[in-house]
Amino acid sequence: MTQTDSYVKTGEVANTGVPWYEAPLKLPLPRYVEDLFEIYVGLCPSQAASHIESVRIKAWSIMPYPCVGQHAFIHTPISHRPIYSEILHRLKCGATFLDVGSCMGQEFRRFAADGAMSSNMYALDVNTDFWNLGYDLFRDRGRLPVHHIVANILDDDKGGPELAALVGKIDVFHAGSFFHLFDWQSQLQALQRLIALSTTDAVFVGHHTGREPAKETSIGDQPRYFHDAASWQRLWREAEKITGTKWAVETVFGDYSILGLKSDFTWQGPFARALAFTARRITSQKLA
């Protein structure tokens, strides 16, 4: 995982000659992508493919992340998880939802297309650049009542007053491609602060890039910790001690097919893996 060192700063010309920049989409699109853009956006597959590419060009100029180059912003791994039907049911019944590192917000559109209540949903990210592009991508500016919070959960103010207002109120958390951006200590701090927002029967789902064996490495000047299944469990055990909570954590660890993704990830190196997880908060009554 060294080739991502060539990320460029915002405003510089983004190089498309990197291994995580895929060719433009070709038909047929994955069926669940076609369905989302037909049902929610109103575009047929050929229209959707060209529209997605035009948005990707804009996103790449903002920051050439692998999730942009490999079209991850149109995929919804959460909808491939066995727990999806349970989460969707809870959201339809009014549960609160927080997406951490929301990017263009494709998960919200999947939920909305499937009939969930977006007025109880919150998006958290450090800026609005990709979020605003999400309105262009899904053509829903003015009709998606998601609360977008611009904050850094690692800041000294713990994300500011908007996150403080959510303490103890979030039922469902999602963190896609979030934790692998940080070192161990920052991951622990973020997890600790997110747990503070959770209700007593909260569930936390997500995925990120892992490694076998687990290891901290640097991408550019940013140290990052890439987990295997065992180290991910250890992180949660540390968070439990700090927060005084208990969580049942299940992990799926393997190639990227576990997320429903078919992109070429060999550029990440031979040790890279995908890690998907589900964590359920356990109350004292459940323990008994």
PAVEXKOL-340232 format. One line per 5 residues: number of its first residue (from 0); their letters; for each residue x negated, y negated, z negated of N, C-alpha, C. Coordinates in Angstrom, 2 decimals, m for minus. Example, Ala and Ser with C-alpha at 12.3 -4.5 7.8 and 13.67 -1.06 7.14 Angstrom:
BEGIN
0) AS) m13.19,5.69,m7.80,m12.30,4.50,m7.80,m13.20,3.30,m7.80; m12.85,2.25,m7.08,m13.67,1.06,m7.14,m12.90,m0.03,m7.87
This chain:
BEGIN
0) MTQTD) m0.83,1.19,0.00,0.00,0.00,0.00,m0.86,m1.24,0.00; m1.63,m1.38,1.05,m2.53,m2.50,1.12,m2.23,m3.42,2.29; m1.51,m2.91,3.28,m1.32,m3.72,4.47,m0.38,m4.89,4.25; 0.42,m4.86,3.17,1.28,m5.99,2.89,0.50,m7.18,2.39; m0.84,m7.05,2.26,m1.66,m8.20,1.91,m1.51,m9.33,2.91
5) SYVKT) m1.07,m9.03,4.12,m1.00,m10.06,5.15,0.33,m10.79,5.18; 1.14,m10.69,4.11,2.28,m11.60,3.98,1.77,m13.02,4.15; 2.53,m13.85,4.81,2.12,m15.23,4.96,2.95,m16.12,4.08; 2.46,m17.31,3.82,3.20,m18.26,3.01,4.33,m18.88,3.83; 5.37,m19.28,3.12,6.49,m19.92,3.80,6.02,m21.10,4.62
10) GEVAN) 6.49,m21.17,5.88,6.11,m22.28,6.74,5.02,m21.92,7.73; 4.28,m20.83,7.46,3.27,m20.41,8.41,3.92,m19.53,9.48; 3.21,m19.35,10.58,3.72,m18.50,11.65,3.61,m17.05,11.21; 4.73,m16.34,11.21,4.75,m14.95,10.78,4.29,m14.03,11.92; 3.37,m13.16,11.63,2.82,m12.23,12.60,3.72,m11.01,12.72
15) TGVPW) 4.21,m10.74,13.94,5.04,m9.56,14.15,4.22,m8.33,14.50; 2.91,m8.48,14.60,2.06,m7.35,14.93,1.62,m6.58,13.70; 2.53,m6.37,12.76,2.23,m5.62,11.55,3.06,m4.34,11.57; 2.62,m3.30,10.88,3.30,m2.00,11.01,4.69,m1.94,10.43; 5.07,m2.91,9.61,6.42,m2.89,9.07,7.38,m3.78,9.86
20) YEAPL) 6.99,m4.23,11.05,7.90,m4.97,11.92,8.38,m4.03,13.01; 9.62,m3.57,12.88,10.18,m2.63,13.83,10.63,m3.32,15.11; 10.78,m2.53,16.14,11.37,m3.03,17.39,12.82,m3.41,17.13; 13.41,m4.27,17.96,14.83,m4.61,17.79,15.71,m3.36,17.76; 16.81,m3.46,17.08,17.72,m2.32,16.92,18.23,m1.83,18.26
25) KLPLP) 18.37,m0.53,18.35,18.94,0.08,19.54,20.21,0.83,19.14; 21.13,0.92,20.08,22.35,1.68,19.84,22.07,3.17,19.99; 22.76,4.02,19.25,23.80,3.65,18.28,23.20,3.22,16.95; 23.86,2.30,16.29,23.49,1.93,14.93,23.96,3.04,13.99; 23.38,3.12,12.79,23.94,4.06,11.81,25.43,3.82,11.64
30) RYVED) 26.18,4.88,11.50,27.63,4.75,11.49,28.12,3.81,10.40; 27.52,3.88,9.21,28.00,3.02,8.12,27.69,1.55,8.39; 26.63,1.28,9.18,26.33,m0.10,9.57,27.35,m0.57,10.60; 27.64,0.29,11.58,28.67,m0.06,12.57,30.00,m0.36,11.89; 30.36,0.50,10.93,31.64,0.31,10.24,31.67,m1.03,9.50
35) LFEIY) 30.59,m1.35,8.80,30.55,m2.59,8.03,30.71,m3.80,8.94; 30.00,m3.80,10.06,30.07,m4.97,10.94,31.37,m5.02,11.74; 31.95,m3.87,12.01,33.25,m3.88,12.70,34.37,m4.30,11.75; 34.38,m3.72,10.55,35.48,m3.96,9.61,35.36,m5.33,8.96; 34.16,m5.67,8.51,33.99,m6.87,7.70,33.65,m8.11,8.53
40) VGLCP) 32.81,m7.92,9.54,32.34,m9.07,10.33,33.17,m9.25,11.60; 33.68,m8.15,12.15,34.47,m8.24,13.38,33.64,m8.16,14.64; 32.50,m7.47,14.57,31.63,m7.34,15.73,31.54,m5.88,16.15; 31.61,m5.65,17.45,31.40,m4.31,17.96,29.91,m3.99,17.86; 29.51,m2.71,17.99,28.10,m2.35,17.78,27.10,m3.12,18.64
45) SQAAS) 27.41,m3.33,19.91,26.46,m4.05,20.76,26.33,m5.50,20.32; 27.44,m6.13,19.94,27.39,m7.49,19.43,26.65,m7.55,18.10; 26.89,m6.56,17.25,26.24,m6.53,15.95,24.73,m6.41,16.09; 24.26,m5.57,17.00,22.83,m5.36,17.16,22.12,m6.66,17.55; 22.65,m7.38,18.50,22.02,m8.63,18.93,22.13,m9.69,17.85
50) HIESV) 23.26,m9.73,17.14,23.46,m10.70,16.06,22.47,m10.43,14.92; 22.31,m9.18,14.55,21.37,m8.80,13.48,19.95,m9.24,13.86; 19.59,m9.04,15.10,18.23,m9.40,15.53,18.01,m10.91,15.46; 19.02,m11.69,15.81,18.87,m13.15,15.75,18.67,m13.61,14.32; 19.35,m12.97,13.38,19.18,m13.32,11.96,17.83,m12.85,11.46
55) RIKAW) 17.38,m11.68,11.91,16.07,m11.19,11.47,14.97,m12.16,11.88; 15.04,m12.72,13.06,14.03,m13.68,13.52,13.96,m14.87,12.57; 15.12,m15.36,12.14,15.15,m16.47,11.19,14.56,m16.05,9.84; 14.93,m14.87,9.38,14.46,m14.39,8.08,12.95,m14.16,8.09; 12.44,m13.66,9.19,11.00,m13.39,9.31,10.19,m14.68,9.22
60) SIMPY) 10.76,m15.77,9.73,10.06,m17.05,9.66,10.04,m17.62,8.25; 10.99,m17.18,7.41,11.00,m17.61,6.02,9.96,m16.86,5.22; 9.96,m15.53,5.32,8.96,m14.71,4.66,8.97,m13.32,5.30; 7.85,m12.86,5.82,7.82,m11.60,6.56,7.73,m10.36,5.66; 8.71,m10.20,4.83,8.76,m9.03,3.95,9.04,m7.76,4.76
65) PCVGQ) 8.58,m6.60,4.28,8.95,m5.35,4.94,10.46,m5.14,5.02; 11.21,m5.59,4.02,12.66,m5.41,4.08,13.28,m6.17,5.24; 12.61,m7.24,5.68,13.07,m7.98,6.86,12.60,m7.26,8.13; 11.34,m6.94,8.18,10.79,m6.30,9.37,11.44,m4.97,9.69; 11.85,m4.24,8.65,12.43,m2.91,8.85,13.96,m2.91,8.71
70) HAFIH) 14.57,m4.07,8.84,16.04,m4.19,8.86,16.71,m3.67,7.60; 16.01,m3.68,6.47,16.61,m3.16,5.24,17.80,m4.00,4.79; 17.88,m5.23,5.27,18.95,m6.13,4.85,20.32,m5.77,5.41; 20.39,m4.76,6.28,21.69,m4.30,6.77,22.07,m2.95,6.15; 21.16,m2.37,5.40,21.40,m1.04,4.82,21.87,m1.17,3.38
75) TPISH) 22.69,m0.24,2.96,23.24,m0.26,1.60,23.00,1.10,0.94; 21.78,1.35,0.46,21.50,2.65,m0.16,22.45,3.01,m1.29; 22.97,2.01,m2.00,23.88,2.30,m3.10,25.10,3.08,m2.61; 25.53,2.82,m1.36,26.73,3.49,m0.85,26.47,4.95,m0.51; 25.20,5.36,m0.51,24.84,6.76,m0.26,24.67,7.55,m1.55
80) RPIYS) 24.76,6.86,m2.68,24.54,7.52,m3.96,25.82,8.21,m4.44; 25.71,9.35,m5.10,26.91,10.03,m5.61,27.73,9.17,m6.55; 27.09,8.22,m7.24,27.79,7.38,m8.20,28.59,6.26,m7.54; 28.48,6.10,m6.23,29.10,4.95,m5.56,30.61,4.91,m5.78; 31.28,6.04,m5.66,32.74,6.05,m5.80,33.15,5.62,m7.21
85) EILHR) 32.38,6.02,m8.22,32.66,5.59,m9.59,32.50,4.08,m9.75; 31.39,3.56,m9.20,31.14,2.12,m9.30,32.22,1.34,m8.56; 32.58,1.80,m7.36,33.61,1.12,m6.58,34.93,1.08,m7.36; 35.26,2.19,m7.99,36.50,2.23,m8.78,36.45,1.23,m9.93; 35.32,1.17,m10.61,35.20,0.24,m11.73,35.32,m1.21,m11.25
90) LKCGA) 34.71,m1.50,m10.12,34.77,m2.86,m9.60,36.20,m3.22,m9.16; 36.90,m2.27,m8.58,38.29,m2.53,m8.19,39.17,m2.79,m9.40; 38.75,m2.25,m10.55,39.50,m2.44,m11.78,39.03,m3.68,m12.56; 38.13,m4.45,m11.96,37.73,m5.71,m12.56,36.41,m5.74,m13.29; 35.61,m4.67,m13.18,34.30,m4.65,m13.83,33.40,m5.74,m13.25
95) TFLDV) 32.47,m6.21,m14.07,31.51,m7.22,m13.61,30.29,m6.54,m13.02; 29.69,m7.19,m12.04,28.58,m6.61,m11.28,27.50,m7.67,m11.11; 26.25,m7.28,m11.35,25.11,m8.17,m11.13,24.10,m7.48,m10.23; 23.78,m8.13,m9.11,22.75,m7.64,m8.20,21.49,m8.46,m8.42; 20.41,m7.79,m8.77,19.16,m8.45,m9.13,18.23,m8.46,m7.91
100) GSCMG) 17.82,m9.65,m7.47,17.03,m9.75,m6.25,17.92,m9.48,m5.05; 18.95,m10.30,m4.87,20.06,m9.98,m3.97,19.75,m10.16,m2.49; 18.69,m10.88,m2.14,18.33,m11.10,m0.73,19.54,m11.63,0.04; 19.97,m10.94,1.10,21.11,m11.43,1.89,22.45,m10.92,1.38; 22.43,m10.09,0.36,23.68,m9.70,m0.29,24.50,m8.67,0.44
105) QEFRR) 23.86,m7.72,1.12,24.61,m6.73,1.88,25.45,m5.82,1.00; 25.02,m5.57,m0.25,25.80,m4.71,m1.13,27.17,m5.34,m1.43; 27.19,m6.66,m1.61,28.46,m7.32,m1.88,29.43,m7.14,m0.72; 28.90,m7.20,0.50,29.78,m7.05,1.66,30.28,m5.61,1.78; 29.45,m4.65,1.41,29.90,m3.26,1.42,31.05,m3.07,0.42
110) FAADG) 30.86,m3.61,m0.79,31.92,m3.52,m1.78,33.19,m4.23,m1.31; 33.03,m5.43,m0.76,34.19,m6.19,m0.30,34.93,m5.44,0.81; 34.17,m4.85,1.74,34.79,m4.10,2.83,35.55,m2.89,2.30; 35.09,m2.36,1.16,35.73,m1.19,0.56,36.79,m1.57,m0.47; 37.10,m2.88,m0.57,38.23,m3.31,m1.37,37.94,m3.75,m2.79
115) AMSSN) 36.66,m3.99,m3.14,36.32,m4.40,m4.50,36.55,m5.89,m4.68; 36.62,m6.32,m5.94,36.89,m7.71,m6.30,35.58,m8.48,m6.40; 35.29,m9.34,m5.43,34.02,m10.05,m5.42,33.98,m11.22,m6.39; 35.13,m11.61,m6.96,35.14,m12.74,m7.88,34.47,m12.40,m9.21; 34.28,m11.12,m9.51,33.61,m10.69,m10.73,32.17,m10.28,m10.48
120) MYALD) 31.60,m10.71,m9.36,30.26,m10.30,m8.98,29.30,m11.47,m9.03; 28.06,m11.15,m9.40,27.01,m12.15,m9.55,25.76,m11.70,m8.78; 25.18,m12.65,m8.07,23.93,m12.41,m7.35,22.83,m13.23,m8.01; 21.68,m12.60,m8.24,20.55,m13.28,m8.88,19.34,m13.23,m7.98; 18.79,m14.40,m7.68,17.55,m14.46,m6.90,16.86,m15.77,m7.22
125) VNTDF) 15.59,m15.86,m6.82,14.79,m17.03,m7.20,15.01,m18.22,m6.28; 15.64,m18.02,m5.13,15.96,m19.14,m4.25,17.18,m18.80,m3.41; 17.58,m19.71,m2.55,18.80,m19.53,m1.76,18.53,m19.21,m0.28; 17.26,m19.13,0.12,16.95,m19.01,1.54,17.61,m17.78,2.18; 17.36,m16.61,1.62,17.92,m15.40,2.20,19.42,m15.30,1.93
130) WNLGY) 19.85,m15.79,0.79,21.28,m15.76,0.49,22.07,m16.55,1.52; 21.59,m17.73,1.88,22.27,m18.53,2.89,22.27,m17.84,4.25; 21.19,m17.14,4.57,21.17,m16.37,5.81,22.20,m15.25,5.79; 22.48,m14.75,4.58,23.51,m13.72,4.46,24.86,m14.20,4.95; 25.18,m15.47,4.70,26.43,m16.03,5.22,26.43,m16.04,6.74
135) DLFRD) 25.27,m16.32,7.34,25.17,m16.27,8.80,25.30,m14.84,9.31; 24.63,m13.92,8.61,24.64,m12.52,9.04,26.04,m11.93,9.01; 26.78,m12.20,7.93,28.09,m11.58,7.75,29.26,m12.52,8.07; 28.95,m13.74,8.47,29.95,m14.69,8.93,31.10,m14.85,7.92; 30.73,m15.04,6.66,31.76,m15.09,5.62,31.59,m16.27,4.67
140) RGRLP) 30.92,m17.32,5.14,30.79,m18.50,4.29,32.19,m19.04,3.97; 32.46,m19.22,2.69,33.75,m19.71,2.25,34.76,m18.65,1.92; 34.45,m17.38,2.20,35.41,m16.31,1.87,34.80,m15.20,1.03; 33.62,m15.43,0.49,33.00,m14.45,m0.41,32.77,m15.13,m1.76; 33.67,m14.97,m2.72,33.58,m15.70,m3.99,32.61,m15.09,m4.99
145) VHHIV) 31.43,m14.72,m4.52,30.39,m14.20,m5.41,29.68,m15.39,m6.07; 29.36,m15.26,m7.33,28.64,m16.30,m8.06,27.13,m16.11,m7.82; 26.52,m17.04,m7.11,25.09,m16.93,m6.82,24.29,m17.73,m7.84; 23.42,m17.04,m8.56,22.60,m17.67,m9.61,21.17,m17.76,m9.11; 20.64,m18.98,m9.06,19.26,m19.20,m8.67,18.43,m19.33,m9.95
150) ANILD) 17.66,m18.31,m10.26,16.90,m18.30,m11.50,15.84,m17.21,m11.42; 14.84,m17.35,m12.27,13.78,m16.34,m12.40,13.91,m15.73,m13.79; 14.28,m14.48,m13.84,14.53,m13.84,m15.12,13.26,m13.71,m15.97; 12.11,m13.90,m15.35,10.84,m13.81,m16.08,10.39,m15.15,m16.64; 11.11,m16.23,m16.32,10.72,m17.54,m16.85,10.93,m17.59,m18.37
155) DDKGG) 10.31,m18.58,m18.99,10.39,m18.72,m20.44,11.81,m18.92,m20.93; 12.67,m19.51,m20.06,14.06,m19.73,m20.48,14.95,m18.53,m20.21; 14.33,m17.40,m19.85,15.04,m16.13,m19.63,16.09,m16.22,m18.53; 15.87,m17.10,m17.57,16.80,m17.23,m16.47,17.76,m18.38,m16.59; 17.70,m19.11,m17.70,18.50,m20.32,m17.83,19.92,m20.08,m18.34
160) PELAA) 20.71,m21.15,m18.41,22.04,m21.09,m19.02,23.04,m20.20,m18.29; 22.92,m20.07,m16.98,23.87,m19.24,m16.26,23.74,m17.77,m16.63; 22.50,m17.31,m16.80,22.31,m15.93,m17.26,22.65,m15.79,m18.73; 22.35,m16.82,m19.52,22.68,m16.77,m20.95,24.17,m16.59,m21.16; 24.97,m17.15,m20.27,26.42,m17.03,m20.38,26.91,m15.62,m20.09
165) LVGKI) 26.04,m14.77,m19.53,26.44,m13.40,m19.18,25.97,m12.37,m20.20; 25.35,m12.79,m21.29,24.87,m11.85,m22.30,26.03,m10.98,m22.79; 25.84,m9.66,m22.71,26.85,m8.72,m23.16,28.06,m8.57,m22.26; 27.99,m9.07,m21.01,29.18,m9.11,m20.17,29.07,m8.34,m18.85; 27.92,m7.78,m18.52,27.76,m7.11,m17.22,27.98,m5.61,m17.37
170) DVFHA) 28.90,m5.09,m16.57,29.24,m3.67,m16.60,28.37,m2.83,m15.66; 28.06,m3.38,m14.49,27.31,m2.63,m13.48,26.16,m3.50,m12.97; 24.96,m2.95,m13.00,23.77,m3.62,m12.48,23.27,m2.88,m11.25; 22.72,m3.66,m10.32,22.03,m3.06,m9.17,20.72,m3.80,m8.97; 19.64,m3.04,m8.78,18.34,m3.62,m8.49,17.71,m2.83,m7.36
175) GSFFH) 17.81,m3.34,m6.14,17.23,m2.68,m4.98,15.93,m3.35,m4.58; 14.86,m2.57,m4.51,13.53,m3.09,m4.11,13.13,m4.29,m4.97; 13.34,m4.18,m6.26,13.04,m5.27,m7.18,11.86,m4.95,m8.10; 11.93,m3.87,m8.83,10.93,m3.63,m9.86,9.53,m3.42,m9.32; 9.40,m2.91,m8.10,8.06,m2.67,m7.57,7.31,m3.96,m7.22
180) LFDWQ) 7.97,m5.10,m7.40,7.32,m6.38,m7.13,6.42,m6.83,m8.29; 6.45,m6.11,m9.44,5.81,m6.62,m10.65,4.91,m5.57,m11.31; 4.06,m6.06,m12.21,3.26,m5.14,m13.02,4.12,m4.57,m14.15; 3.54,m3.66,m14.91,4.29,m2.95,m15.96,4.91,m3.92,m16.95; 4.12,m4.85,m17.45,4.60,m5.73,m18.49,5.74,m6.63,m17.99
185) SQLQA) 5.64,m7.10,m16.75,6.71,m7.93,m16.20,7.96,m7.10,m15.95; 7.80,m5.86,m15.50,8.95,m4.97,m15.34,9.65,m4.76,m16.69; 8.87,m4.53,m17.72,9.43,m4.31,m19.05,10.18,m5.55,m19.54; 9.61,m6.70,m19.31,10.26,m7.95,m19.72,11.56,m8.16,m18.97; 11.54,m7.92,m17.65,12.77,m8.07,m16.85,13.83,m7.10,m17.32
190) LQRLI) 13.44,m5.85,m17.54,14.40,m4.84,m17.97,14.98,m5.19,m19.33; 14.15,m5.64,m20.23,14.60,m6.05,m21.56,15.66,m7.15,m21.46; 15.42,m8.14,m20.60,16.35,m9.26,m20.47,17.63,m8.86,m19.76; 17.54,m7.91,m18.84,18.75,m7.42,m18.18,19.59,m6.59,m19.14; 18.95,m5.79,m19.95,19.69,m4.99,m20.93,20.49,m5.89,m21.86
195) ALSTT) 19.94,m7.06,m22.17,20.66,m8.00,m23.05,21.98,m8.44,m22.44; 22.12,m8.36,m21.12,23.35,m8.76,m20.44,24.39,m7.65,m20.41; 24.01,m6.43,m20.78,24.85,m5.26,m20.55,25.96,m5.10,m21.58; 27.09,m4.57,m21.12,28.15,m4.14,m22.01,27.79,m2.78,m22.60; 28.57,m2.31,m23.55,28.22,m1.06,m24.24,28.38,0.18,m23.36
200) DAVFV) 29.13,0.08,m22.26,29.27,1.23,m21.35,28.72,0.90,m19.97; 27.69,0.08,m19.93,27.12,m0.36,m18.66,26.40,0.77,m17.93; 26.32,0.60,m16.62,25.55,1.51,m15.78,24.62,0.68,m14.91; 23.42,1.19,m14.70,22.38,0.47,m13.96,21.91,1.39,m12.84; 22.03,0.95,m11.61,21.58,1.77,m10.47,20.60,0.95,m9.63
205) GHHTG) 19.75,1.65,m8.91,18.81,0.94,m8.05,17.81,1.86,m7.40; 16.87,1.25,m6.73,15.81,1.99,m6.06,14.63,1.07,m5.86; 13.47,1.65,m5.67,12.28,0.88,m5.34,11.21,1.83,m4.81; 10.13,1.24,m4.33,9.01,2.04,m3.86,8.26,2.61,m5.05; 8.02,3.91,m5.01,7.26,4.58,m6.05,5.95,5.12,m5.51
210) REPAK) 5.28,5.87,m6.35,3.98,6.42,m5.96,3.74,7.71,m6.72; 3.11,8.66,m6.04,2.74,9.92,m6.68,1.24,10.16,m6.51; 0.48,10.03,m7.64,0.93,9.72,m9.00,1.15,8.22,m9.18; 1.82,7.87,m10.29,2.08,6.46,m10.60,0.76,5.71,m10.76; 0.79,4.45,m10.37,m0.45,3.67,m10.46,m0.14,2.18,m10.33
215) ETSIG) m0.92,1.36,m11.03,m0.86,m0.08,m10.80,m1.90,m0.44,m9.75; m1.49,m1.23,m8.80,m2.39,m1.68,m7.75,m2.05,m3.13,m7.43; m2.87,m3.77,m6.67,m2.65,m5.17,m6.32,m2.34,m5.31,m4.85; m1.36,m6.14,m4.55,m1.05,m6.53,m3.18,m1.32,m8.02,m3.10; m2.36,m8.39,m2.36,m2.84,m9.76,m2.42,m3.40,m10.00,m3.81
220) DQPRY) m2.95,m11.04,m4.47,m3.39,m11.31,m5.84,m2.32,m10.94,m6.86; m1.33,m10.15,m6.44,m0.23,m9.78,m7.32,m0.34,m8.33,m7.77; m0.63,m8.07,m9.05,m0.63,m6.68,m9.53,0.79,m6.13,m9.58; 0.94,m4.88,m9.15,2.25,m4.24,m9.14,2.10,m2.81,m9.65; 3.11,m2.36,m10.36,3.11,m0.98,m10.85,4.11,m0.17,m10.05
225) FHDAA) 3.62,0.92,m9.45,4.45,1.81,m8.65,4.64,3.10,m9.44; 5.89,3.42,m9.73,6.23,4.51,m10.65,6.37,5.85,m9.96; 6.12,6.91,m10.75,6.67,8.22,m10.44,7.82,8.44,m11.42; 8.46,9.60,m11.38,9.63,9.83,m12.22,9.30,9.73,m13.70; 8.13,10.25,m14.10,7.76,10.27,m15.52,7.47,8.86,m16.04
230) SWQRL) 6.75,8.05,m15.27,6.41,6.71,m15.75,7.65,5.82,m15.81; 8.60,6.05,m14.90,9.85,5.28,m14.93,10.63,5.58,m16.21; 10.63,6.83,m16.61,11.27,7.19,m17.87,10.56,6.51,m19.05; 9.25,6.46,m19.01,8.50,5.83,m20.10,8.83,4.34,m20.21; 8.99,3.68,m19.08,9.35,2.26,m19.11,10.68,2.06,m19.82
235) WREAE) 11.65,2.90,m19.52,12.96,2.79,m20.16,12.87,3.10,m21.66; 12.03,4.07,m22.02,11.89,4.38,m23.45,11.30,3.19,m24.20; 10.35,2.49,m23.60,9.80,1.29,m24.22,10.87,0.21,m24.35; 11.68,0.05,m23.30,12.74,m0.96,m23.33,13.77,m0.63,m24.41; 14.05,0.65,m24.60,14.99,1.05,m25.64,14.49,0.62,m27.02
240) KITGT) 13.21,0.82,m27.28,12.65,0.46,m28.58,12.76,m1.05,m28.82; 12.52,m1.83,m27.79,12.55,m3.29,m27.93,13.97,m3.80,m28.13; 14.92,m3.21,m27.40,16.29,m3.73,m27.40,17.20,m3.05,m28.41; 16.78,m1.92,m28.95,17.63,m1.18,m29.86,18.80,m0.51,m29.19; 18.67,m0.22,m27.90,19.73,0.45,m27.15,19.26,1.82,m26.71
245) KWAVE) 20.20,2.64,m26.23,19.89,3.96,m25.71,20.47,4.10,m24.30; 19.69,4.73,m23.42,20.09,4.90,m22.04,19.76,6.31,m21.56; 20.69,6.89,m20.83,20.44,8.17,m20.15,20.01,7.85,m18.73; 18.76,8.16,m18.42,18.18,7.76,m17.14,17.95,8.98,m16.26; 18.51,8.96,m15.07,18.31,10.02,m14.08,17.54,9.44,m12.91
250) TVFGD) 16.60,10.20,m12.40,15.73,9.72,m11.33,15.70,10.73,m10.18; 15.77,10.22,m8.97,15.54,11.02,m7.77,14.29,10.46,m7.11; 13.34,11.33,m6.83,12.02,10.90,m6.37,11.65,11.71,m5.14; 11.37,11.03,m4.03,11.04,11.78,m2.82,10.81,10.86,m1.64; 11.05,11.36,m0.42,10.86,10.51,0.75,12.07,9.59,0.91
255) YSILG) 11.99,8.68,1.86,13.00,7.63,1.96,14.35,8.12,2.46; 14.44,9.37,2.85,15.74,9.90,3.26,16.70,9.95,2.08; 16.20,9.95,0.84,17.08,9.96,m0.32,17.87,8.66,m0.42; 17.42,7.62,0.29,18.12,6.35,0.32,18.94,6.17,1.60; 18.95,7.19,2.44,19.66,7.09,3.70,18.93,6.28,4.75
260) LKSDF) 17.61,6.11,4.56,16.82,5.28,5.47,15.98,6.15,6.39; 15.85,5.73,7.65,15.11,6.50,8.64,13.94,5.72,9.24; 13.60,4.57,8.67,12.48,3.78,9.17,11.17,4.53,8.93; 10.14,4.11,9.63,8.80,4.68,9.48,8.09,3.96,8.33; 7.86,4.69,7.25,7.20,4.11,6.09,5.77,4.61,5.92
265) TWQGP) 5.20,5.24,6.95,3.86,5.79,6.82,2.81,4.71,6.59; 3.11,3.46,6.97,2.17,2.37,6.75,1.91,2.14,5.26; 2.79,2.65,4.40,2.61,2.46,2.97,1.54,3.38,2.39; 1.10,4.36,3.17,0.07,5.25,2.69,0.62,6.60,2.25; m0.25,7.59,2.07,0.20,8.97,1.80,0.81,9.18,0.43
270) FARAL) 0.62,8.25,m0.51,1.11,8.45,m1.87,2.45,7.78,m2.13; 2.95,7.01,m1.18,4.19,6.27,m1.38,5.40,7.20,m1.37; 6.34,6.90,m2.23,7.59,7.65,m2.33,8.72,6.66,m2.57; 9.93,7.14,m2.42,11.10,6.36,m2.82,11.57,6.86,m4.18; 11.98,5.93,m5.01,12.50,6.28,m6.33,13.88,5.66,m6.48
275) AFTAR) 14.89,6.49,m6.68,16.25,6.02,m6.93,16.62,6.41,m8.36; 17.38,5.56,m9.03,17.68,5.86,m10.42,19.11,5.45,m10.78; 19.60,6.10,m11.80,20.85,5.73,m12.47,20.59,5.75,m13.96; 20.98,4.70,m14.65,20.83,4.63,m16.11,22.18,4.26,m16.71; 22.63,5.07,m17.66,23.89,4.81,m18.34,23.62,4.46,m19.79
280) RITSQ) 24.22,3.38,m20.25,24.05,3.02,m21.65,24.83,3.99,m22.53; 24.21,4.42,m23.60,24.80,5.38,m24.52,25.10,4.69,m25.84; 26.35,4.73,m26.26,26.71,4.14,m27.55,26.51,5.15,m28.66; 26.54,4.68,m29.89,26.37,5.57,m31.03,27.47,6.62,m31.06; 28.69,6.26,m30.63,29.79,7.22,m30.61,29.50,8.35,m29.62
285) KLA) 28.92,7.98,m28.47,28.59,9.01,m27.49,27.49,9.92,m28.00; 26.53,9.33,m28.73,25.46,10.14,m29.30,26.00,11.15,m30.31; 27.03,10.72,m31.04,27.62,11.60,m32.05,28.46,12.72,m31.39
